[in-house]
Amino acid sequence: MKTITSLMNFLKKLASYFYPIKVHEIPSKRSGAIEVTLVNGKLVIDSENANYSYGSLQKILKKGLLLFDKNKLQQCKNILVLGVAGGSVIETLQDDFNLIDAKITGIEIDETVLNIAKKYFKIDKKPNVTLLIADAFHFIKTSNEIYDLIIIDIFNDQNMPKELFTDVFWNHIHRILSTNGLCLFNSIPTSFTTNTKNKVLAQFLKSLFRQVRRKQIEINELFVLEK
Ligand SMILES: C[S@@+](CC[C@H](N)C(=O)[O-])C[C@H]1O[C@@H](n2cnc3c(N)ncnc32)[C@H](O)[C@@H]1O
């Protein structure tokens, strides 16, 4: 029986190099349907209209992290991830940047997504990772902990909440970031409006951070910030 299951899994993995294979689908109030799909032998999470975790998003965030000085990044001891989904950036931090001893706190608002992350990606079994079901915007207002690296990757399907573009939000991010701390903000300027919002935000961030870089990677625009 075990041999047949292993053989079936192997064949599915092989087939996923030719076409995506849906493994799980669950409705989510915030993100439409959440799907776990096998693509090129690896599981990814998609919301109704966007790649939510692993796959191309993981590659994009890794490219963003590579824009920081490697030594500075590897000195980060306390890391905050706002918007966890399946936790692909947590995997990247630990596996590709060797941040295995750093304390990582992940904040995710959608319990449905987090349950998928636990079931399919064993995100809760990773060392030094604490996952909280909470609203990131509330969390940062009330947090007094100081972080060396903050990754902001908050979407509801394709939409970025309006709070991401407020001074209040960024003042709090700045407050809980350590001296010389690093921050990566993932944005997707899908329309003229978000493009304009990003421009206005960049101006404001220049008044808060020592260094503000905007990098276009595929359709994403990453803000690479240093305090
Ligand atoms: C693109 S996914 C995050 C991907 C993740 N960073 C990774 O590396 O795999 C965006 C996530 O933001 C979450 N989200 C949306 N609004 C939120 C909020 N107010 N607080 C916390 N998480 C939120 C969504 O539920 C979704 O899981």
The ligand as a Tripos MOL2 file, in Angstrom:
@<TRIPOS>MOLECULE
LIG
   27    29     1     0     0
SMALL
NO_CHARGES

@<TRIPOS>ATOM
      1 C1          1.3130   37.3200   -0.5750 C.3       1 LIG1
      2 S1          0.7500   36.5710    0.9040 S.3       1 LIG1
      3 C2          2.2040   36.5160    1.9480 C.3       1 LIG1
      4 C3          3.2830   35.5820    1.4290 C.3       1 LIG1
      5 C4          4.3820   35.2880    2.4210 C.3       1 LIG1
      6 N1          5.0730   36.5060    2.8270 N.3       1 LIG1
      7 C5          5.3790   34.2910    1.9170 C.2       1 LIG1
      8 O1          6.5690   34.5810    2.0020 O.co2     1 LIG1
      9 O2          5.0010   33.2230    1.4680 O.co2     1 LIG1
     10 C6         -0.1730   37.8700    1.6670 C.3       1 LIG1
     11 C7         -0.7600   37.4770    3.0150 C.3       1 LIG1
     12 O3         -1.1380   38.6630    3.7440 O.3       1 LIG1
     13 C8         -2.1880   38.2740    4.6110 C.3       1 LIG1
     14 N2         -2.8490   39.4710    5.1670 N.ar      1 LIG1
     15 C9         -3.7450   40.3020    4.5840 C.ar      1 LIG1
     16 N3         -4.1160   41.2860    5.4120 N.ar      1 LIG1
     17 C10        -3.4230   41.0900    6.5680 C.ar      1 LIG1
     18 C11        -3.3630   41.7940    7.8050 C.ar      1 LIG1
     19 N4         -4.0850   42.9050    8.0050 N.pl3     1 LIG1
     20 N5         -2.5750   41.3060    8.7740 N.ar      1 LIG1
     21 C12        -1.8350   40.1660    8.5600 C.ar      1 LIG1
     22 N6         -1.8420   39.4680    7.4100 N.ar      1 LIG1
     23 C13        -2.6230   39.9190    6.4120 C.ar      1 LIG1
     24 C14        -3.0700   37.4260    3.7060 C.3       1 LIG1
     25 O4         -3.9950   36.6590    4.4320 O.3       1 LIG1
     26 C15        -2.0150   36.6150    2.9450 C.3       1 LIG1
     27 O5         -1.8050   35.3730    3.5580 O.3       1 LIG1
@<TRIPOS>BOND
     1     1     2 1
     2     2     3 1
     3     2    10 1
     4     3     4 1
     5     4     5 1
     6     5     6 1
     7     5     7 1
     8     7     8 2
     9     7     9 1
    10    10    11 1
    11    11    12 1
    12    11    26 1
    13    12    13 1
    14    13    14 1
    15    13    24 1
    16    14    15 ar
    17    14    23 ar
    18    15    16 ar
    19    16    17 ar
    20    17    18 ar
    21    17    23 ar
    22    18    19 1
    23    18    20 ar
    24    20    21 ar
    25    21    22 ar
    26    22    23 ar
    27    24    25 1
    28    24    26 1
    29    26    27 1
@<TRIPOS>SUBSTRUCTURE
     1 LIG1         1 GROUP 0 **** ****
